[in-house]
Amino acid sequence: MKAMILALACCVTCRLAADPGQPTHLSPDPSNPPWATVTIPYAELRALWEAAETQARELQQARQPLPPINAILLSSDYEFRGLANAAVLDAVYHVRTLTDDWHLVPLLGGDVRLNQADLDQNNLLWRQDHYCLLTRGKGDHHLQLRFALSTPAEWTSLRRLRLLPAPSALNRLRISGAPDGMAIRIPGLAAESETDGATTYHLPSDAPELVLTLEPNAPSLPPVPSTWTLHFEALVRFHEGRLIYRVRAHAQADDGSGLSLDLVLPANALAAQATGDDLADCRVGPPEAGRRKLHLAWNTRDLLDRTFMLSYELPQPPLSTHWLLQAPQLANSNPVRVLFVVLPVDGLALASPDLRDVRQSSRLPDWMREQVESGDYYTAETGAELTLDATWLPRVHTAQAMISQAQFQSRIVEDGGLLVTAEFTLQHEAPLNWRVRLPAVDQLLTCQVNGHPTQPVRRDPQEIELPLAVPHNQTSKVAFSYAARLPALDPVSGRLDLELPRTDLFIHQLNWLISLPDRYESTALEGNVRIAPAARASPETGADSGHLLRLTKELVQGESPRAEIHYQRRGLTDGN
């Protein structure tokens, strides 16, 4: 429809501009016969245009999803003041409307009369026993209303006032100004706080009815001291020079009002605090005569069975050979019973005739089991103090690094020249300054760490040091080569004394390939290495030719691999 009207409007724009008071002749549609025309007055064209606009707007709104409700009462904040000559109820509302329609939002009903209103172009109506806000369209509305009430002294013989608050996400009521000796209460609803003669209630969001009652104040009785019997469950852990206590206390009394309890802590107790149901006050006194007083007070009297939690810390020198565990005590010196649960310290042995390990201990209380992470602990059932012998055990230091594999190749020529290449695979997690003691060498030819050339430090004529950084995958590769001089080989037969570099690191597997000149063959081998089994089992490796020796040694620690090789010129056994 709208598209048709737009096309029609485009066709007649020029005619309308020329003479808006005359009938309009529209050009025929090309699909119609050439002689057909339509003529309508301008007023009818305008009506068609507005009808199309209205229809398009309604269609657009129909496509948009509507919220499940039309309006929300976000918050209701009431303050009741029972003045001597008149009582008032001030109310502050925050309303949000979600559609463009008319809205009637309930606010408050009951025994109230509207006195003042700050409406800001909104309307108030009385409907279905409630004052209601009447407004139209979307938006936020903030209202401040004052209602007149009868004073508490003028309430009916039932001494009550009825309020009907509308459902609200936040409902709060503050009450003040009760007559002397009386209190204004809401039966079945506990007060959130009572300060400075005012009581604050957080009302249920959908409370259908509230009844304010006027009641005599309960007589204020003086507290009567109670004689308490205490049992403690104390979890003790050591951390950075302090013993940290987490204690659950079970207190019972047969007399008194049960409103207060005085405990005694050591004078050096730190960060002492208490938590528990109905607990009103926890005060820690100054150190006095080697102890510190802890005063606990509760709100509700005549409760003679109390459970509460305590926490505090006591300094503990780490090198001390004795630990003194100290639970709270009663100020009147009555004995207490304590279940101490001590968490072990890595490397520290604790001992006492009363101490039991986890296998001998009874089942832990449920609240402790959640805090014993490792599953290991000690227990003791004693009085308020427990002395433990503490002994730090010596540490066994493990190797900083190990060599998983060491590969050596020694090449010998007839005039006694020797070339040795070495490759090491080191396993370490921290930076390492690795030292290697070399045999007598003429020159260090190459040196690489993880494929990069490096210059080692010479500690003495035969010892070098290589700095190794933290490896990416806990593995470092080190390779070096050197040249040395041996006695020239005998033309007929002789013996070679060979020695490899020595390191203090543990070597899991050492492989050594020795190459003699082709004219010679080995006849015997002595030393602390042996011929590799693979060399004997695989003649094609060349080991059977005599001039190649494949040697091995496993689990090498702090020693220099040595080989004494007896050799002879090849072919002597054939009579040459």
Secondary structure, DSSP 8 states (H G I E B T S, - for coil): -HHHHHHHHHHHHHHHHH-TTS-EEE---TTS-TT--EEE-HHHHHHHHHHHHHHHHHHHHHHS---S-SEEEEEEEEEEEE-SS-EEEEEEEEEEE-SSSEEEEEEEEES-EEEEEE-SS-EEEEETTEEEEEEESSEEEEEEEEEEE--GGGS-TT-EEEEEE---SEEEEEEE---TTEEEE-TT---SEEETTEEEEE--TT-S-EEEEEEE-----------EEEEEEEEEEEETTEEEEEEEEEEEESSS---EEEEEEETT-EEEEEEETTEEEEEEEEEETTEEEEEEEESSTT--EEEEEEEEEEE--TT-SEEEEE--EETT----EEEEEE---TTEEEE-TT-B-TTTS----HHHHTT--SS--EEEEESSEEEEEEEE-------SEEEEEEEEEEEE-TTSEEEEEEEEEEEESS-EEEEEE--S-SEEEEEEETTEE---EEEETTEEEEEE---SSSEEEEEEEEEEE-----SSEEEEEEE--B-SSEEEEEEEEEE--TTEEEEEEEES-EE-HHHHH-GGGTGGGSSEEEEEEEEE-S---EEEEEEEETTGGGT-
